[in-house]
Structures are given as C-alpha cells and as structure tokens.
Amino acid sequence: MNRRPGPQAQPFETRAHRPGHRPAVNPYRDAIGDFGQELIPTEGGRERKGRWHEEFGRVAPITLELGVGNGSWLGTIAAQEPESNFIGLEIRYKRCVQAAEKLRAAGCRNGRVVRWSWFELEDLFAPGELHRIVIHHPDPWSSPSKAKHRLIRPEFLVQAASLVAVGGELRLKTDFLPHRESLVAGIVGTPWQLAGTSDDILAAGAPWPDDIVTAYQGKFNRAGLPVYAARLVLAA
C-alpha cells in the first residue's frame, strides 16, 4: 500500500527497497530491473521528469494511472488509444511486473510502468506535463487512525492541478464513497471543475465515454455493489 510519507522522509528512491525484501520472499523485485522498456525501475524515474516525450520518442498526450492493479486497464487503453502515451504508477513489485506483461502482450510501445509512490508525483513530472490522471480504487484507509494516508485530500488536488495541462482531466473510480465525496468537496478554490459523477457505474454509466471495466471493478459488478466515479476538468 502507498503510505503518505512523513515531513522528514527521505526521497522515494532512497527508501523504495526495504532490506527485508529478499528475492526468496518477493521474486518480483529483481524482475523489475531486467524486464525491458515497458517497466522502469524506481532508480530511473526522476531523470525522466520533463522529458517523457524522449522516453516515448514523440510528443503526445500523457495519461497517468495511479495504482495499476494487474494492468488490465493500462494494457487495454494503451492498445485502444495508440495516439496517446500512458504511464502507470505502482508500488508493489508483483503488480508492476503484471502490468508490464499486459503492455507487452498487447504489443503496446506507448505504455510504461514505473515503481513509484503516488504521493511524490512532483519528482516524476514537470508542471503541465500530463494530459489526464486516472485513479482506480485507491486504498480506502477506512480506519480513522489511518485516514492520513488517503490519497484524495485537498493538497493532492492542488498538486494534480499543477501537473495537468489546461483542459486536461482527472478521473476517479472508487468503491469507497468518502473518496468520491472528498474529491468533489476538495475542488473548491482550485482550477478543477466538476464535469460529472456517477453513483453506480454499472447501473448508470460512467461520466466519460467508453468506460473500461478493471479487474477489481469487476468484483463489485458481480457482487451487485456500486462503484462510484467523478470526472474533473482543469480550467484556465
């Protein structure tokens, strides 16, 4: 899980690999560095800030997915929108590898996975470098004592607004209603404008066209439970 770093925390690169992660315990750790172009290890992230067009060999709109799960959405959307570039952030070793495998299986050259904390986006992207941020089922941290680790907070919306170009957007899917409520309430005083919401994507549709059902979302669909959504657009 992504945890919000404390005020005195070291940069993500220096704390990214805990000593206790032995290959025998987590075989995916070593696989990250050897995978190939689809998977960028933590150590290679910061150097690409402001230069992601060089990584992809072209200038094109960049969509950032926070929390790739098993990579089903990333692999699908990269194949569907070859004119755009896609970057997925994930902190868990196994999920990084799974998502990169999805990109490779789909034959997508316009997608990358980076092992990185979504609380430190300003170290990975320059102002206005992104076109769209997509968030799928962020950790709820439902316990009041752990709520400080939630991603959806006013400071995140301010940070996201600085990284997305004018006219860009932020999309959220969540099974935890307080996340959607916090997102909508948090736009006050920011350049974000609410473009649509949904109280149940399966029943009422998403506030964007051609929604892709993620693997995690499918569990709630099968159980008859709602998945909430919101779409924000960045005004000038």
Secondary structure, DSSP 8 states (H G I E B T S, - for coil): ------TT---HHHHSS-TT--TTT-THHHHHHHS-TTEE-GGGTGGGTT-HHHHHTS---EEEEE--TTSHHHHHHHHH-TTSEEEEEE-SHHHHHHHHHHHHHTT-SSEEEEE--TT-GGGT--TT-EEEEEEES-----SGGGGGG-S-SHHHHHHHHHHEEEEEEEEEEES-HHHHHHHHHTTTTSSEEEEEEES-HHHH--SSSS----HHHHHHHHHT---EEEEEEE--
